[in-house]
Amino acid sequence: MPEANSPHAGERTKPADLHISRVIDAPRRLVFEAWSKAEHLSRWFAPAPLTVPRCDLDFRPGGVFRVVMRAPDGTEYPFEGSFREVVAPEMIVFEGLIHGDNHSVTTVTFEEANGKTTLRVHQTYTFASDATRGATQGWTATLDQLAAHVAARS
């Protein structure tokens, strides 16, 4: 971290992109649907033990979505984003702000083989923060929730 009086004080560093891949034992149409409807997204789009008490979703290019994640202590973490691209059932690209001012872009791809779906998440950020440092752990837990949700439906 730069010294307070150094020429780099207050500079934000760009973190490495996040890349996660997961094979989900369900057909692509079910996995994609879990991303495309608020009634599904609200059941898994937060790492346990967080819950999603609010989920508004306008699933189309240019559409906005709002999610509020709630911790067991009642602390809420709102996220608002918009969809850049939706190519059903192959790809979703959305952007938003993490904790107010850290711009993120997330690309999710869906590939089916033998009745299973390979899901890939690629996420970029403007700068490193506590949220970006915990992103791999958070996404891993969130995708665990997705896999359980889809398994219960198939």
N, C-alpha and C positions, 0 to 999 in steps of 0.2 A: 504494500500500500504506500502511495507517495507521502512524503513528509508534508506537513501543512504549509511550509514555506517554500517547497520545491516548485519548479516550473510546471510539474505535472499534478499539483494539488487539485483535487476535485475532478480529475479525469476519470472517465468510466471506461473499463476495458470490455471488449467484445468477447463473450464466451464462445466456446466451441458449440457448434450445432448439436442438437440432440437427435439421435437416431435410435429408434426402438423397433423391434420386429417381434411379432407374436403369431403363432399358429393357433387358431381357434377352431375347435371341433364343431363347426356348424357351417351351413352353406352361406355363401357370400350375401345373398339377398337378405338373410336374417341379421347378419352382422351389420350390413349397411343400414337396414331399417332401424337398428338400435341407435344409430347416429342421427337419423333423419326425423324422428318423432319425439316430441317433448315427453310424452308419457313413458318412453323407454329411457331416453337420455337422463331423466331425473332420477332414475333408479340405479345408475352406475357411474355417472360422470363426476366422481370425486373419489380420492383415495380413502379407504376405510381408515379410521372410523368416522370420517366426515360424511355428512348427508347433503342432499340437494333439496331444500325446501321450496326453491323457486327455480323454474326453468321456462323461459319464453323462447320460442323457436320459430323463425320465419325461414324455413329451409329452402333457399333459392339463391342464386348469385345476386349479391347486393342485399340480401336479407340479413336482419340483425338477430342476434340471440343474446339472451341475458341469463346468467346462471348465478345463483347464490349458493356457495358451499358453507355449511355450518359445522363447526367443531363441537365436540361434546361439551365444552365449557360455554357454548353459546356464541362464541366469536364467529362473525360472518365474513366471508371472503367473496365479494362480488366480482364477476367477470362479465364484461360486455364485449362482444365481437361481431364481426360481419363476415359473411361468406363471400369469398372472391370467386370461387369456382365450385360447381357441383356437377359431377359427371357420374350419374347413377349407372350401375352400382360400383364404379371403379375408383373414384377419387373425390375427396373433399379438401378444399383449401379455405382456411379461415384466418382472420387476423384479429388482434385485439391488444389491449393494454393489460399488463400484469402489474398489480399494485400501483396503478395510477399512471406511470409514465414510461414503462418498459414495453416497447412495441414488440409483439411476437407475431410470427407467421407460422402456421401449422399446416402441413400437408399430410393427409392420411390416404393411403392407397389400399385397395382390397383386391386380392387375387385368389381365385378358387382353384383347387386341385383335389380330386378324389373326395368331394364333399366337405373339405376343410377350407378355411379361409386364412391366408397369410395377410396379416394387417401390418402395415409399416407406417410409423409416425416419424416425420422429420419436422423439427421445430427450430426456428431461429429467433434470436433476441437482439435488442439494441445494445444492451450492456449486461454485465455480470451482476447478480444480486443474490440474496438469500433464496429467492424463488427459483432462479435459474440453477443455482447450485443443488437444489433439492428436486429438480425437474425429473431426473431419471428415476429416482425413488418414487416420486409422486405418480408419474405415468405408469410405472410398473404396477403399482398398487391399483391404479384406476383401471388398467387393462385386465387385472385380476377380476375386478368387479364386473367389467364388460363380459368376460368369458363366463362368469357364473350366471349373469343375467341371460345371456344367449342360451346357455345350456339348459336353463330352467324353461325356456320357451321352445326348445327343439325336441 
